[in-house]
Amino acid sequence: MGLARRIGNLFRRSQVDREIDAELEAHIALRAEDNIARGMTPAEAHRDARVRFGNSVLTRESVAATEMPLLFTSIWTDIRYAIRQMIKNPGFAMTATLVLALGMGASVAIFAFVDAMLIKPLPYQAPSRLVTLFESNQMGPRFHLSYLDYLDYKKLNHVFTDVESYDENPFSLQSPTGIERVDGVAIGAGFFQMLGITPTLGRDFRPDEDTPGAPRTVILSYSTWQKRFGGQQDVLGKTVNLDGTSFEVAGVLPREFYFAPAGAAEFWIPMLGSMKPDSRGEHGILAFARLKDGIELQTASTEMNRIADLLAKQYPDADGGRGATVVSLTEIITGNLRPTLLLLLSGATLLLLIACVNVSGLLLVRAQSRQREIAVRGTLGASRTRLIRQFVTEAVVLTAVGSSCGIGIAYVSIRLLRQLLPLNVLESMPYLQTLGFNAHSILFTLAIAVASAALLSLIAILRAPFINLRAGLAETSRSSAGSVWRHMGARMVMLELFTATILLVGAGLLCKSFYKLLHVETGFKANHLATMRISAAQTRYSSNKKILALARQLMERVRQLPGVTSVAIAHQIPITNVAGGSTTFLITGRGQNQESNEANGREVSTEFFSTIGARLQRGRWFTESDDASKPLVAIVNQAFAQKYLANEDPIGKHIQFDTSAPQIEIVGVVEDIREGTLDTAVQSAIYTPFNQAPNSVFYIVARTLQAPKNLLVPLEGTVHKIDPGILVLRTETMEDRIQHLQATYLHRASAWLVGGFAAMALLLGIIGLYGVIAYSVSQRTREIGVRMALGAQRSLVYHMVLREAGWLATAGICAGLVSAVLAGTLMQKLLFGTQAWDIPTLATVSALMLFSALLASYLPARRAASINPVDALRAE
């Protein structure tokens, strides 16, 4: 019985049993006829026949038991033969295994990231029903809510089962070693309940613990419980001093819990445990909600915008011109990464395709070079099915070995990529902490292994039916292989060059985009700037006078540090992942229809603009005399002037933050400074003197002649010498701040990884082209010898060989360029200041591909031109 039938029988047992029964009945009927012919009665004849053939059930089991060992023995024989063939040809085996392992390793490693970020469901109850709420304004769709607006959204909506708030809130922790900065989150009392999270120790917040006057309680993250309390069970009831206030430990969160929008928070407190509802115009918190059953995202968005319109009419000063934005929680956590990860997975898949094409070519040449072996085996009785089975087994074994090595490469790649992630990026992606192989990764590995094995096996299946045994015995392996490889091998090389061109163009566009991102006009000089954010305790610095005295003392001390040329103070500094601190305003004398007026508000010291190297366009800078005793003044940026005061002179105009607030005179216009991320448009900004509106949380910015990193430790030391109780929130250079932006990291990672895939694809494509041309030259040795014997010049031989390579390269590159432009259009969101049809990039890639192709073809052409006609004629 053939292999195909035996394999099929394993999965069609009932059908096999029916076939065996039918055959038994046929034999019994024949036996009965013989008995009747011998003189038995029909009843005796049938009884005797059934007795002789025995129990039909036992017969069926006997046949099946005989077939199974034969099947497995045959398969094991094929596997051993395939392994012997690989050992016999180590060069082929190592090359094919390495190429497959690289392609599969890259694909599996990238898929592990895709799975962790996009496929694996969030560890919450019904995560698909969770959405995040934002307020929208004329500056963008995603801004913080005010606490009072949040309460109204929670009370007035009909689409959510519940709405809860949260706010990232770094604390100063009083520990035995002194005061240190810790990450915390203030949340609504029902926050964990809505997520479906139950503390692993202790209890959740009670419903009334986020109301004024409630006891101060805190829930610890699991890592904080282990690190700061030694994992002790008696931690419940102990107190923690946060920002000078004692909080009683109520519970400990599960080990696996994370809430990515809040980062790696250590302490979770009720929303009103650290803050009180302020005016409706203070937009500083975020909210998320759970959709009711049957309610879709669009319906919820319509409902929230209805409520926003009601609030805008009821509170025009605070909420005029504002809307609402509803986004799924999954989109918030992974939305920025989705295009990048899908791009990388596509690149890895193309690389795997090139690897499979290369290995297919190797298998094709090897199969054709074994034509004589196949012919001999066929002459001795091996069927075509049997020969196909052997080649398929060899392809499967090769894929299994390559897959095993690919898993090892993927494991190392995953660990390496995790180590390359900046700390701030890793902290914002806690789901990457458990990144590794899981059921999804294993299934993906099996899927691409099966697909690769099927592709490699296809070569044998397509070629074996055309085997001519007589021709196989008569022809040499060289002549039979040559005719196949020159046709199919050429097509494979064109496919490789086509794919490599797509990857190279993609990498070129991403690299150019990254370069433009890093060189975008920021409006200031980022080099030689050191920054430090500090928080002074409000209990100690309770008045503006005390805050200003602290700020001036700090600037004076920092100014005395070696190399420092200028020092400034600012409540916020340029370059952030999200521009925050927006404020509404009115332009005096413009009437009441100004609800949509909104700009970023920044409080800065007198020397801020000169320290960062900003440029004044009109008017004047702030002076030390611009303090609380003088009329309020402001400097606006160009974006503000063009948007709100177009065709007017901004100098001397007045603005107000609400109708009851004092007027602020515009005294200067500064060239645009990027307050937000690098890849978004510059937004309107209003700068006011720090002396007129000081804040206990602010940045110190220092320009230095030396490397700014050398100033970070002295900066922190200077602060603690003045007051050890001041909390240092963050120290970094401005250049590092730019490099650690999420947009910068994503553009850099995309460019490097796709560039790596493209480099490997180019290498594999050029190796494939070299193999085709070299093999073609070896097959045409006699032809070349005859040409040269008849007087052909070496230049003609060069031209003949390079022309063949040129046609292959040109066809692959041209098709690749067209597809690359289409692919670039699809990834346009990942590009900054670069179009998919960027001519310099397309021209550079074309030139690189052609040069590499001609270089790969030069060696075979040189070898062909060096052929001795006499030796060539004798070779055949």
C-alpha angles and dihedrals in degrees: 000000000000125000095247091054093046092050090047091050090060089065099033101053095144091052091047090051090053091050091050091048091050091051091048091051090051092053092045090051092051091049091049091052090053090050092051089050088055091056104268122139115251092253093050091044094055093043092052092047093052092047092052093052093045131203112355092209092056090047092054092049091047092054092048092047091053094048098050098060090046091053096049092043091053093048092048090051091054092048093051091048090050091051091049090052091053092049090047091054105038095163093056093042095049094045095048092044094049094048092049093045093053093050095044094042092054092047095048093046093052091043090055088060092044090051094048094048107029112017107034108083119242112263094249136100109278093342093186089069094056119100136177122231125218136170116236127211138167090284095059148313101267118061135137124273127234115243093244092049088051091055091051093048088051094049102040104042125100099190104067131069088209142351123209134183135220138179129190106238124178112209136202106236120206104219134165089263094050136265119337136173117253131178117245142166131217110212143174115265093250095049098108093038091056090051090049093241121147120193113250089220129024123352144307123252114285118242093254098045093094093058126097114276095021119138114273108251134167136197118212128220113241093248091051091051090053097041102040102026102030092240090286117171092218092065090106110101095020118125130240123198110223120173089344094306126109117235124189116227108242102172151340124243123232118273094245097047120117136156105201098199089061096046124215097339119182101187129040119196134174113271094248092042089087106013141037127215108273130191118316089249093064104095107188112126138071130218139198132190145192118243119232117245111279094017115122127209094252092052090051091049091052091049094049092049088052089056091045090055090052091050092047090055093044096044106025095164095056104025105025112131093013127126136175134257124200117196130171114255090235090057091051093051099042107012097103092047099046098083092044094049094046089049091052092046090051090050092049090048091053089050090051089050091054090048091052092047091051093049090045088056091050091049092047093053091045093048092050092046087057092056092115091050090051091048093051092049090048092050089052091056108275110145123226089248090055092050092048089051091055094051092045089052090052090051091049093049091048090049091048092053092045091047092052091052090043091056089054091050090047092051092052091044093052092052091046094049091050091053090050091057112103113246094244091052092048091049090053090052105051090163087074091065090082095039112145144087117336137152092288093051092047092050091048091050091050091047096053090041090055091045091049092048090049092050093048092045090052090072091062093042092052096044105039099068090061095054111130106204095200092048090045091056093045101043127072118239089246097059095042094048094046098062092051098043095049090058107032095029090056091053091049092051091050088053091050093049090045091055094042090053091054091051093045093050090047091050091046093052092048093048092050090047091051091048091052091047092055092046098044114130107265097178094238142056108266097185121097094016122132119190135193129181117208137180121210117203110259091215090063099033098040099146135057089239093059093045092051091048090052092047093051093047091050093049091049093050094045091048088061093057115109114272097009112135101171139011132195142173127224135168088219130012131206127276114044134155090246125018106236138176097067118172136188120234145175128227107227114246096018098105129240103299096092101105092125095056107118136152141162111272119216130179111205138171126247096264097042098102095044091047095054092039099245120165125235114224100183140353123012143306124249118276132206089255089066093094137131091284093061132067113282116263136185142190118215130197128242092259089058093048094048094046103042105018103034114163089009134099106250093199110101095015117129131223134186131202089218137350093268096045122097119263120263120210119220106229101169148017118218125197112260116287117195103241094171133040123319099247098057132077119270111263130213114275137191118201119199129182115271086217090065098045111019123184129201091226112064147136128252111212119192130183113210138184092221130062104300093224089066089061098055098081094045089049092056092044091052092054094050092048089058094044124352088199094066111107116227106212101181142350123193143133118258091242090055089047089058093045092051096052112121091234091051093048094048093049092046094047092047093049095047098044097043088043089054091050090048092051091052091045091051091049093049092045093050091046088051091049091048090051093051095048094042091050091046090052091049090052093049097048093115093046091050091047091053092048092051092045088055091053106273113158123233089245089061090054090049089050093049095051097040091047090058090050091044093055092050093046095045093050093049095043096047092050089045093052093053092049091044091058089051091048090047090054090055092052095043090120089064093054125087119202091342131105126216090241094051101162098207091052094048091046093048093050092047092051092046093049094047093046092049091047093050091045090052089049096046096078095053089044091051090048090050092049090051095056115127106228092218093051091045092054092047092049091072 
